[in-house]
Amino acid sequence: MSEHVRIETSCGVLAIALARPDRRNAITVAMYAALADAIEGAADDSSVRVITLRGEGQDFAAGNDLADFLEATPRLDEEIPVWRLLRALATCEIPIVAAAHGNCVGIGTTMLLHCDLVIADDSARFSMPFVDLGLVPEAASSLLFPRLAGRRRAARYLLLSESFDADEAEAIGLVSHRVPAGALDQKTDEVVAALLAKPPEALRQTQRLLRRGARDEILERMKLESSLFAERLASAEVKEAIAAFFAKRAAKPA
């Protein structure tokens, strides 16, 4: 487990919090492993009826901790915690409720595609700057965002790396509920309480039906994306883009 992931189970709820606020919840390899363990473990725990995901501090998640991630650059055929987490999210048969606020960068946005309900407050801002880092999308976002937002708008998010706010996230359906800043925890608790009040087996079966048709296609796209992502990590483009990121300068053209 990671000290930067808080996990509590109470009254049928597995509550998961990213707890690295001093680094804006940038996710390390150890954090990915803890997240994957928690969600995979919930699949075998019949007492868990709802999973919640939150971020402590001013942001939901600032994406990968790049320095940490590059120290453990995966091989093309290697199983790593982030791929485990994404598969666990995509195949989870327990309703997942996410509470998004502040910056939701990279996987901080794409993981929300695999949550059943997403509550965002007005401070939330979403971005997927994979191309800016010389990378490709992950979490099947190259499949799911065009379906959600339309191809043209998805191209703005994924090709141009444009960010978007809670208004747009609600309009395209990434967000199920939007609340004013300061009301996020209360609304999330209300939504969780409403789910817990439902007949549990009917809830699980309905969640499975909602996910059933696309699961194999999503997993196949994740596999393709992850192989390209691992390939890109060894490229000169990525090395220059990340060096420029840390130096706070523009990347040099190829």
C-alpha angles and dihedrals in degrees: 000000000000126000086222095063118069115203124185131169119201136150094351096314126114102202115198121186130183100227108188100100095155087065093037089252094294102177122241128198089257090052091051089052092050092048092048092047091051097049095041089048092052089061089069096043112086091189092068109090101162134023121206128197122199139158124226121226127014099329139046095219134331092207125246122357091238098200092051093043094051091053088063100038106176126233117234093258097038125117109223132177096254092058089048090052094049092049091047091053093047094050100037113130095195120086110259120207118192127195111206127192138151116001118003103183129180108321086012084073103030096053088060089067087071097048118096096219127020122193115193131181125217092265093065118116123180129205140162107196096173096129091048087060093047091254137116129238123276139194089056087288090141087063102034103043095057088050092048102040104016126258097276096051091043088054089057091053098041106028099033094029090225115173124225136200136234092271092060093040089056092045094055094042101249087119122050098188131024125196138174118270109279095031099079100099094046093050092045091052090049092052092047091049090051091053093048090053091060124091100274101220093045088051093051094046092049091049089052091051092051090054101033104090099052103036099097092044091049092050091049091051090048089054092051093046093048093052091051091044092054090047092051092051089069094050128108089233092062094045091053094043093051093044088053091048093055092043090048093233137117115275115253113248116253 
